[in-house]
Amino acid sequence: MEQRTPTPSSMEDHIIVGIHVSDRHEDTKELNQLLTDTGRCIRTRLGLHDPSHDQTGIIVLELVGPREERERSLATIQRANGCEVKVMRFVHPTGRLEGDATPHHPPR
């Protein structure tokens, strides 16, 4: 049986970034510029805020692309003033095999 290896795109992990903005009116301009500068890595961006807490807000990002570029973008975002940044990583070490339509998951 022919040995197949995972394709590079199947080995990408998902990176979800949560950004808590402590002062939306003061810190948003700098943060928006940082997000614009790293926009090539951002597939999904979701902004959440509670109108009863007008000063604070949360932004959720999904980062994609080459690993080095995602890590540079993440480091840039983590330098934003007035923001707390949390990261979730979902690693897919096996993914799909080249030429195979079914996902291969590690045993549980």
JOVEN-V886398 format. One record per pair of residues at least 12 apart in sequence whose C-alpha atoms are under 7 Angstrom apart, sorted by the first residue. I is the first residue (numbers start at 1). J is the second residue. Records with the same first field share a line. If there is no record, write none. Layout:
BEGIN
I=J  J
END
This chain:
BEGIN
4=97  98
5=97  98
6=94  95  96  97  98
7=97  98
10=95  96
11=92  93  94  95
12=92
13=89  90  91  92
14=89  90  91
15=62  63  87  88  89  90
16=61  62  63  87  88  89
17=60  61  62  85  86  87  88
18=58  59  60  61  85  86  87
19=58  59  60  83  84  85  86
20=57  58  59  83  84  85
21=56  57  58  82  83  84
22=55  56  57  82  83
23=55  56  82
24=55  56  57
25=55
27=81  82
31=80
34=76  77
38=73
41=63  64  65  70
42=61  62  63  64
43=62  63  64
44=61  62
45=59  60  61  62
46=59  60  61
47=59  60
END
